[in-house]
Amino acid sequence: MKIIKNNQLVFCQSLATFLFLILINGCAIIDKVGNKTPPQPEVITNALPFIDVPVPSGFIRDQLKSFVYETGNEHMKVGRLFFEGNKSLKDVVEFYQNEMINKEWTLINSMAGKDTILNYRKTGWTCAVFVRPRSFSRSIIEIQIGPVQTRSK
């Protein structure tokens, strides 16, 4: 009879320890959920020297393909810039649909298929953004930007 009581005592102690550990772990989970820090905003860079054209964070310029032509005055600057990064085509297109508006660009039209083309206009300027998907949720961005030719009267 003494063996049964000893086993019951060991069982009760083990059960109490187990329940105590569950209680402690549950409180830690509740504390983590209650003290959630808000996600940090995405760092947005610019397609320099075009400071009003955003580029998603994590995208790197391909210097071998990119070029910019400037005449020295602010009105004659043309660029064709290439970037590659770790975001899906859908995420990049959504980024440009939101951020170009924030930079006061107006969407003229868009074409979506395997690739997506977004055409924007701003006073005196035009900008085409081509987004091409790559493998493993990567994308290539091509930005073509330049002044809009004004008609002579």
Backbone as a printed PyTorch tensor [residue, N CA C, xyz], in Angstrom:
tensor([[[  0.8140,  -1.1810,   0.0000],
         [  0.0000,   0.0000,   0.0000],
         [  0.8660,   1.2570,   0.0000]],

        [[  2.0120,   1.1880,   0.6050],
         [  2.9010,   2.3170,   0.6720],
         [  3.4250,   2.6800,  -0.7290]],

        [[  3.6590,   1.7270,  -1.5990],
         [  4.1470,   1.9540,  -2.9500],
         [  3.1150,   2.7390,  -3.7480]],

        [[  1.8420,   2.4340,  -3.6200],
         [  0.7720,   3.1290,  -4.3420],
         [  0.7150,   4.5820,  -3.9000]],

        [[  0.7960,   4.8530,  -2.6020],
         [  0.7450,   6.2280,  -2.1170],
         [  1.9650,   7.0070,  -2.6140]],

        [[  3.1310,   6.3850,  -2.6310],
         [  4.3410,   7.0420,  -3.1040],
         [  4.2160,   7.3760,  -4.5930]],

        [[  3.6610,   6.4520,  -5.4120],
         [  3.4540,   6.6950,  -6.8360],
         [  2.4460,   7.8160,  -7.0550]],

        [[  1.3940,   7.8560,  -6.2210],
         [  0.4010,   8.9220,  -6.3350],
         [  1.0300,  10.2680,  -6.0090]],

        [[  1.9140,  10.2910,  -5.0170],
         [  2.5770,  11.5400,  -4.6370],
         [  3.4830,  12.0300,  -5.7750]],

        [[  4.2520,  11.1310,  -6.3590],
         [  5.1340,  11.4880,  -7.4760],
         [  4.2900,  11.9690,  -8.6580]],

        [[  3.1780,  11.2990,  -8.9270],
         [  2.2910,  11.6820, -10.0260],
         [  1.7160,  13.0890,  -9.7910]],

        [[  1.2710,  13.3570,  -8.5970],
         [  0.6990,  14.6760,  -8.2660],
         [  1.7520,  15.7760,  -8.3830]],

        [[  2.9740,  15.4980,  -7.9290],
         [  4.0350,  16.4880,  -8.0440],
         [  4.3710,  16.7580,  -9.5120]],

        [[  4.4330,  15.7070, -10.3170],
         [  4.7300,  15.8600, -11.7420],
         [  3.6270,  16.6420, -12.4410]],

        [[  2.3720,  16.3350, -12.1090],
         [  1.2330,  17.0310, -12.7030],
         [  1.2410,  18.5080, -12.3080]],

        [[  1.5350,  18.7990, -11.0460],
         [  1.5800,  20.1840, -10.5830],
         [  2.7050,  20.9560, -11.2970]],

        [[  3.8640,  20.3260, -11.4520],
         [  4.9800,  20.9670, -12.1620],
         [  4.6120,  21.2230, -13.6180]],

        [[  3.9960,  20.2460, -14.2640],
         [  3.5770,  20.3740, -15.6570],
         [  2.5740,  21.5170, -15.8210]],

        [[  1.5730,  21.5850, -14.9730],
         [  0.5630,  22.6420, -15.0430],
         [  1.1850,  24.0160, -14.7740]],

        [[  2.1390,  24.0620, -13.8370],
         [  2.8150,  25.3210, -13.5400],
         [  3.5900,  25.8120, -14.7770]],

        [[  4.2870,  24.9060, -15.4540],
         [  5.0350,  25.2690, -16.6560],
         [  4.1100,  25.7500, -17.7710]],

        [[  2.9650,  25.1190, -17.9200],
         [  1.9860,  25.5550, -18.9270],
         [  1.4810,  26.9520, -18.5860]],

        [[  1.2060,  27.2030, -17.3200],
         [  0.7210,  28.5130, -16.8900],
         [  1.7630,  29.5920, -17.1730]],

        [[  3.0190,  29.3330, -16.8490],
         [  4.0990,  30.3050, -17.0830],
         [  4.2430,  30.5680, -18.5740]],

        [[  4.2350,  29.5310, -19.3840],
         [  4.3810,  29.6770, -20.8280],
         [  3.2030,  30.4540, -21.4150]],

        [[  2.0100,  30.1890, -20.9310],
         [  0.8230,  30.9050, -21.4050],
         [  0.9070,  32.3810, -21.1010]],

        [[  1.4160,  32.7480, -19.9370],
         [  1.5710,  34.1610, -19.5860],
         [  2.5950,  34.8310, -20.4870]],

        [[  3.6530,  34.1140, -20.8320],
         [  4.6720,  34.6840, -21.7140],
         [  4.0910,  34.9350, -23.1000]],

        [[  3.2630,  34.0320, -23.5870],
         [  2.6350,  34.2120, -24.8990],
         [  1.6950,  35.4070, -24.8700]],

        [[  0.9080,  35.5410, -23.8270],
         [ -0.0130,  36.6730, -23.7090],
         [  0.7770,  37.9680, -23.6650]],

        [[  1.8980,  37.9910, -22.9470],
         [  2.7150,  39.1920, -22.8530],
         [  3.2770,  39.5660, -24.2240]],

        [[  3.7170,  38.5860, -25.0050],
         [  4.2590,  38.8640, -26.3350],
         [  3.1790,  39.4120, -27.2500]],

        [[  1.9800,  38.8820, -27.1880],
         [  0.8870,  39.3530, -28.0240],
         [  0.4850,  40.7590, -27.6250]],

        [[  0.4370,  41.0520, -26.3250],
         [  0.0220,  42.3600, -25.8480],
         [  1.0370,  43.4530, -26.1550]],

        [[  2.3180,  43.1090, -26.1990],
         [  3.3710,  44.1000, -26.4280],
         [  3.8970,  44.0520, -27.8490]],

        [[  3.0300,  43.8340, -28.8070],
         [  3.4420,  43.7710, -30.2030],
         [  3.9210,  45.1400, -30.6620]],

        [[  5.1070,  45.1750, -31.2660],
         [  5.5880,  46.4320, -31.8160],
         [  5.0810,  46.5550, -33.2460]],

        [[  4.6900,  47.7490, -33.6380],
         [  4.1870,  47.9050, -34.9980],
         [  5.2990,  47.6700, -36.0090]],

        [[  4.9600,  47.1670, -37.1950],
         [  5.9960,  46.9210, -38.1940],
         [  6.6290,  48.2410, -38.6380]],

        [[  7.9210,  48.1830, -38.8900],
         [  8.6330,  49.3710, -39.3300],
         [  8.2420,  49.7100, -40.7660]],

        [[  8.0950,  50.9880, -41.0930],
         [  7.7480,  51.3520, -42.4660],
         [  8.8870,  50.9850, -43.4120]],

        [[  8.5170,  50.6780, -44.6400],
         [  9.4980,  50.2970, -45.6370],
         [ 10.3760,  51.4910, -45.9900]],

        [[ 11.6720,  51.2510, -46.0770],
         [ 12.6040,  52.3020, -46.4600],
         [ 12.5490,  52.4260, -47.9750]],

        [[ 12.2500,  53.6310, -48.4320],
         [ 12.1160,  53.8600, -49.8700],
         [ 13.2830,  54.7180, -50.3240]],

        [[ 13.9880,  54.2450, -51.3330],
         [ 15.0700,  55.0290, -51.9030],
         [ 14.5580,  55.6770, -53.1840]],

        [[ 15.3960,  56.4660, -53.8160],
         [ 15.0110,  57.1360, -55.0510],
         [ 15.8930,  56.6550, -56.1880]],

        [[ 15.3550,  56.7740, -57.4020],
         [ 16.0960,  56.3990, -58.6010],
         [ 16.9700,  57.5840, -58.9990]],

        [[ 18.0210,  57.8000, -58.2300],
         [ 18.8710,  58.9690, -58.4470],
         [ 19.4190,  59.0040, -59.8590]],

        [[ 19.4940,  60.1430, -60.4760],
         [ 19.2880,  61.4880, -59.9650],
         [ 17.8210,  61.9470, -60.0050]],

        [[ 16.9090,  61.0490, -60.2680],
         [ 15.4820,  61.3890, -60.3310],
         [ 14.8890,  61.1880, -58.9340]],

        [[ 14.9180,  62.2380, -58.1280],
         [ 14.5420,  62.1230, -56.7230],
         [ 13.0500,  61.9050, -56.5050]],

        [[ 12.2420,  62.1050, -57.5410],
         [ 10.7980,  61.9090, -57.3770],
         [ 10.3140,  60.5780, -57.9400]],

        [[ 11.2350,  59.6500, -58.2020],
         [ 10.8830,  58.2970, -58.6390],
         [ 11.3560,  57.3210, -57.5690]],

        [[ 10.4210,  56.6550, -56.8760],
         [ 10.8060,  55.7620, -55.7780],
         [ 11.2920,  54.4000, -56.2820]],

        [[ 12.0670,  53.7490, -55.4340],
         [ 12.5320,  52.3790, -55.6810],
         [ 12.2940,  51.5990, -54.3930]],

        [[ 11.6790,  50.4150, -54.4660],
         [ 11.4240,  49.6390, -53.2450],
         [ 12.7200,  49.2780, -52.5200]],

        [[ 12.6240,  49.1460, -51.2030],
         [ 13.8070,  48.7660, -50.4300],
         [ 14.2730,  47.3770, -50.8580]],

        [[ 15.5600,  47.1860, -50.8110],
         [ 16.1330,  45.8900, -51.1540],
         [ 16.4490,  45.7320, -52.6350]],

        [[ 16.1220,  46.7360, -53.4480],
         [ 16.4280,  46.6570, -54.8770],
         [ 17.7530,  47.3600, -55.1450]],

        [[ 18.5850,  46.7210, -55.9680],
         [ 19.9220,  47.2240, -56.2630],
         [ 19.9910,  47.6090, -57.7340]],

        [[ 20.5780,  48.7690, -58.0000],
         [ 20.6980,  49.2470, -59.3820],
         [ 21.7400,  48.4270, -60.1320]],

        [[ 21.3930,  48.0370, -61.3520],
         [ 22.3280,  47.3630, -62.2470],
         [ 23.0430,  48.4580, -63.0340]],

        [[ 24.2460,  48.8070, -62.6150],
         [ 24.9860,  49.9140, -63.2080],
         [ 25.4240,  49.6220, -64.6430]],

        [[ 25.5880,  48.3540, -64.9890],
         [ 26.0330,  48.0200, -66.3390],
         [ 24.9480,  48.2770, -67.3780]],

        [[ 23.6910,  48.1390, -66.9970],
         [ 22.5860,  48.3650, -67.9360],
         [ 22.0470,  49.7890, -67.8660]],

        [[ 22.1730,  50.4510, -66.7420],
         [ 21.5590,  51.7610, -66.5150],
         [ 22.3900,  52.8790, -67.1230]],

        [[ 21.6790,  53.9310, -67.5470],
         [ 22.3830,  55.1510, -67.9570],
         [ 21.4950,  56.3630, -67.7310]],

        [[ 22.1460,  57.5150, -67.5570],
         [ 21.4600,  58.7920, -67.3840],
         [ 22.1880,  59.8030, -68.2510]],

        [[ 21.4120,  60.6110, -68.9730],
         [ 21.9750,  61.6850, -69.7920],
         [ 21.4480,  63.0050, -69.2650]],

        [[ 22.3580,  63.9380, -68.9620],
         [ 21.9830,  65.2650, -68.4770],
         [ 22.7370,  66.3200, -69.2770]],

        [[ 22.0520,  67.4520, -69.5240],
         [ 22.7150,  68.5490, -70.2340],
         [ 23.2120,  69.6270, -69.2960]],

        [[ 22.9550,  69.5210, -68.0440],
         [ 23.3980,  70.5350, -67.0940],
         [ 22.2450,  71.3640, -66.5660]],

        [[ 21.1970,  71.5370, -67.3770],
         [ 20.0300,  72.2390, -66.8290],
         [ 19.0040,  71.2030, -66.3800]],

        [[ 18.1120,  71.6070, -65.5460],
         [ 17.1370,  70.6910, -64.9370],
         [ 16.1310,  70.1390, -65.9410]],

        [[ 15.9910,  70.7810, -67.0930],
         [ 14.9410,  70.3930, -68.0360],
         [ 15.3630,  69.2790, -68.9870]],

        [[ 16.6330,  69.0430, -69.1540],
         [ 17.0540,  67.9920, -70.0780],
         [ 17.8300,  66.9220, -69.3200]],

        [[ 17.0720,  65.9580, -68.8290],
         [ 17.6450,  64.8260, -68.1120],
         [ 16.8280,  63.6150, -68.5300]],

        [[ 17.4920,  62.5740, -69.0190],
         [ 16.8280,  61.3580, -69.4900],
         [ 17.5100,  60.1750, -68.8320]],

        [[ 16.7260,  59.1790, -68.4530],
         [ 17.3260,  58.0200, -67.8230],
         [ 16.6420,  56.7180, -68.1880]],

        [[ 17.4310,  55.6860, -68.1830],
         [ 16.9450,  54.3120, -68.3010],
         [ 17.6860,  53.5360, -67.2190]],

        [[ 16.9260,  53.1730, -66.1710],
         [ 17.5220,  52.5940, -64.9780],
         [ 16.9790,  51.1890, -64.7410]],

        [[ 17.8480,  50.2890, -64.3260],
         [ 17.4710,  48.9040, -64.0550],
         [ 17.7810,  48.5710, -62.5960]],

        [[ 16.8420,  47.8810, -61.9570],
         [ 17.0000,  47.4470, -60.5700],
         [ 16.5510,  46.0000, -60.4540]],

        [[ 17.1620,  45.2690, -59.5250],
         [ 16.7470,  43.8940, -59.2520],
         [ 16.6500,  43.6990, -57.7460]],

        [[ 15.6070,  42.9380, -57.3230],
         [ 15.4330,  42.7250, -55.8980],
         [ 14.5340,  41.5620, -55.5690]],

        [[ 14.3200,  41.3480, -54.2680],
         [ 13.5930,  40.1940, -53.7490],
         [ 12.1380,  40.5030, -53.4190]],

        [[ 11.3850,  40.9600, -54.3690],
         [  9.9440,  41.1340, -54.1820],
         [  9.2480,  40.5720, -55.4040]],

        [[  8.0450,  40.0810, -55.1840],
         [  7.2850,  39.5110, -56.2850],
         [  6.7740,  40.6170, -57.2050]],

        [[  6.4080,  40.2470, -58.4110],
         [  5.8580,  41.1980, -59.3720],
         [  4.6580,  41.9220, -58.7770]],

        [[  3.7740,  41.1900, -58.1270],
         [  2.5690,  41.7790, -57.5290],
         [  2.9290,  42.8340, -56.4850]],

        [[  3.8880,  42.5340, -55.6170],
         [  4.2980,  43.4790, -54.5760],
         [  4.9260,  44.7400, -55.1720]],

        [[  5.7380,  44.5660, -56.2130],
         [  6.3940,  45.7150, -56.8310],
         [  5.3680,  46.5980, -57.5390]],

        [[  4.4320,  45.9860, -58.2510],
         [  3.3960,  46.7660, -58.9410],
         [  2.5630,  47.5440, -57.9240]],

        [[  2.1650,  46.9070, -56.8360],
         [  1.4080,  47.6010, -55.7870],
         [  2.2270,  48.7480, -55.1910]],

        [[  3.5210,  48.5310, -55.0020],
         [  4.3950,  49.5800, -54.4890],
         [  4.3350,  50.8060, -55.3990]],

        [[  4.5100,  50.6020, -56.7050],
         [  4.5020,  51.7380, -57.6330],
         [  3.1220,  52.3800, -57.7410]],

        [[  2.0760,  51.5910, -57.7060],
         [  0.7370,  52.1750, -57.7590],
         [  0.4840,  53.0980, -56.5690]],

        [[  1.0550,  52.7970, -55.4310],
         [  0.8870,  53.6420, -54.2420],
         [  1.8990,  54.7850, -54.1850]],

        [[  3.1620,  54.4730, -54.3720],
         [  4.2150,  55.4520, -54.1300],
         [  4.3480,  56.5050, -55.2290]],

        [[  4.0390,  56.1700, -56.4630],
         [  4.1260,  57.1860, -57.5230],
         [  3.0820,  58.2800, -57.2850]],

        [[  1.9160,  57.8950, -56.8010],
         [  0.8890,  58.8860, -56.4700],
         [  1.3990,  59.7970, -55.3580]],

        [[  2.0920,  59.2170, -54.3650],
         [  2.6570,  60.0130, -53.2680],
         [  3.6970,  61.0160, -53.7600]],

        [[  4.3270,  60.7360, -54.8930],
         [  5.3260,  61.6340, -55.4720],
         [  4.7080,  62.5360, -56.5460]],

        [[  3.3700,  62.5900, -56.5710],
         [  2.5850,  63.4620, -57.4550],
         [  2.6230,  63.0660, -58.9290]],

        [[  2.8530,  61.7780, -59.2110],
         [  2.7540,  61.2610, -60.5710],
         [  1.3110,  60.8220, -60.8160]],

        [[  0.8650,  60.9450, -62.0530],
         [ -0.4750,  60.5070, -62.4340],
         [ -0.3510,  59.2940, -63.3450]],

        [[ -1.0790,  58.2450, -63.0340],
         [ -1.0620,  57.0450, -63.8770],
         [ -1.8230,  57.3320, -65.1600]],

        [[ -1.1690,  57.1730, -66.2960],
         [ -1.7960,  57.3760, -67.6060],
         [ -2.4540,  56.0850, -68.0680]],

        [[ -1.7110,  54.9840, -68.0080],
         [ -2.2640,  53.6720, -68.3500],
         [ -1.3480,  52.5870, -67.8070]],

        [[ -1.8490,  51.3800, -67.8410],
         [ -1.0430,  50.2300, -67.4270],
         [ -1.4120,  49.0350, -68.2840]],

        [[ -0.4400,  48.1800, -68.4930],
         [ -0.6440,  46.9490, -69.2560],
         [ -0.0670,  45.7970, -68.4500]],

        [[ -0.8740,  44.7780, -68.2510],
         [ -0.4250,  43.6430, -67.4510],
         [ -0.5330,  42.3640, -68.2600]],

        [[  0.4590,  41.5750, -68.1740],
         [  0.5360,  40.2540, -68.7900],
         [  1.5710,  39.4970, -67.9820]],

        [[  2.5110,  38.8820, -68.6640],
         [  3.6280,  38.2690, -67.9440],
         [  4.4220,  39.3700, -67.2370]],

        [[  4.6250,  40.4790, -67.9400],
         [  5.2600,  41.6670, -67.3820],
         [  4.1700,  42.7080, -67.1380]],

        [[  4.4880,  43.7400, -66.3800],
         [  3.5480,  44.8400, -66.1650],
         [  4.2400,  46.1450, -66.5390]],

        [[  3.5120,  46.9920, -67.2560],
         [  4.0130,  48.3060, -67.6440],
         [  3.0810,  49.3510, -67.0520]],

        [[  3.6740,  50.3150, -66.3440],
         [  2.9220,  51.4150, -65.7530],
         [  3.4590,  52.7170, -66.3480]],

        [[  2.5990,  53.4870, -66.9830],
         [  3.0040,  54.7600, -67.5840],
         [  2.4610,  55.9120, -66.7540]],

        [[  3.3680,  56.8050, -66.3510],
         [  3.0220,  57.9360, -65.5000],
         [  3.3940,  59.2410, -66.1830]],

        [[  2.7330,  60.3000, -65.7430],
         [  3.0230,  61.6390, -66.2300],
         [  2.9780,  62.6130, -65.0660]],

        [[  3.8340,  63.6100, -65.1720],
         [  3.9160,  64.6850, -64.1940],
         [  4.2200,  65.9460, -64.9960]],

        [[  3.9430,  67.0790, -64.4690],
         [  4.1620,  68.3100, -65.2090],
         [  5.5610,  68.3360, -65.8230]],

        [[  5.6050,  68.2700, -67.1520],
         [  6.8690,  68.3300, -67.8780],
         [  7.6390,  67.0350, -67.9760]],

        [[  7.1370,  65.9520, -67.3740],
         [  7.8830,  64.6960, -67.3430],
         [  6.9870,  63.4980, -67.6510]],

        [[  7.6060,  62.4460, -68.1650],
         [  6.9300,  61.1720, -68.3610],
         [  7.8290,  60.0630, -67.8080]],

        [[  7.1940,  59.0180, -67.3040],
         [  7.9520,  57.9260, -66.6950],
         [  7.2340,  56.6090, -66.9680]],

        [[  7.9660,  55.6430, -67.4980],
         [  7.4320,  54.3020, -67.7280],
         [  8.1620,  53.3440, -66.7890]],

        [[  7.3880,  52.5360, -66.0670],
         [  7.9500,  51.5530, -65.1410],
         [  7.5870,  50.1620, -65.6680]],

        [[  8.5960,  49.3760, -65.9990],
         [  8.4110,  48.0060, -66.4680],
         [  8.8060,  47.0760, -65.3260]],

        [[  7.9280,  46.1500, -64.9800],
         [  8.2340,  45.1910, -63.9090],
         [  8.1880,  43.7940, -64.5200]],

        [[  9.3010,  43.0820, -64.3840],
         [  9.4120,  41.7370, -64.9510],
         [  9.6850,  40.7390, -63.8300]],

        [[  8.9210,  39.6460, -63.7760],
         [  9.1630,  38.6490, -62.7270],
         [ 10.4070,  37.8180, -63.0280]],

        [[ 11.0570,  37.3760, -61.9700],
         [ 12.1800,  36.4480, -62.0520],
         [ 11.8380,  35.2570, -61.1720]],

        [[ 12.6880,  34.2740, -61.1440],
         [ 12.4370,  33.1020, -60.3090],
         [ 12.6100,  33.4390, -58.8310]],

        [[ 11.9960,  32.6420, -57.9830],
         [ 12.0960,  32.7550, -56.5290],
         [ 11.6110,  34.1030, -56.0050]],

        [[ 10.4790,  34.5800, -56.4960],
         [  9.8470,  35.8380, -56.0550],
         [ 10.7680,  37.0470, -56.1900]],

        [[ 11.5790,  37.0570, -57.2060],
         [ 12.4340,  38.2070, -57.5130],
         [ 11.8130,  38.9740, -58.6660]],

        [[ 12.1970,  40.2210, -58.8180],
         [ 11.6900,  41.0430, -59.9100],
         [ 12.7850,  41.9470, -60.4350]],

        [[ 12.6290,  42.3350, -61.6930],
         [ 13.4820,  43.3340, -62.3140],
         [ 12.6020,  44.5370, -62.6140]],

        [[ 13.0990,  45.7220, -62.2850],
         [ 12.3900,  46.9690, -62.5650],
         [ 13.2180,  47.7380, -63.5890]],

        [[ 12.5490,  48.1970, -64.6360],
         [ 13.1820,  49.0970, -65.5970],
         [ 12.3960,  50.3960, -65.5620]],

        [[ 13.0900,  51.5050, -65.3650],
         [ 12.4520,  52.8150, -65.3180],
         [ 13.0020,  53.6360, -66.4700]],

        [[ 12.1020,  54.1280, -67.3260],
         [ 12.4780,  55.0350, -68.4050],
         [ 11.8240,  56.3730, -68.1080]],

        [[ 12.6280,  57.4110, -67.9970],
         [ 12.1100,  58.7140, -67.5830],
         [ 12.7690,  59.8220, -68.3990]],

        [[ 11.9660,  60.8250, -68.6930],
         [ 12.4990,  61.9720, -69.4300],
         [ 11.4630,  63.0740, -69.5310]],

        [[ 11.8820,  64.2010, -70.0920],
         [ 10.9500,  65.3280, -70.2130],
         [  9.9450,  65.0860, -71.3280]],

        [[  8.7960,  65.7210, -71.1960],
         [  7.7750,  65.6710, -72.2340],
         [  8.0690,  66.8150, -73.1920]],

        [[  8.0770,  66.4990, -74.4680],
         [  8.3530,  67.5510, -75.4480],
         [  7.1430,  68.4540, -75.5730]],

        [[  7.3730,  69.7370, -75.4830],
         [  6.2830,  70.6890, -75.6510],
         [  6.1710,  71.0600, -77.1150]],

        [[  4.9610,  71.2820, -77.5660],
         [  4.7160,  71.6380, -78.9740],
         [  4.9920,  73.1250, -79.1700]],

        [[  5.6760,  73.4230, -80.2350],
         [  5.9110,  74.8430, -80.5530],
         [  4.7210,  75.3580, -81.3430]],

        [[  4.3760,  76.6180, -81.1180],
         [  3.1920,  77.1970, -81.7660],
         [  3.5460,  77.9610, -82.9910]]])
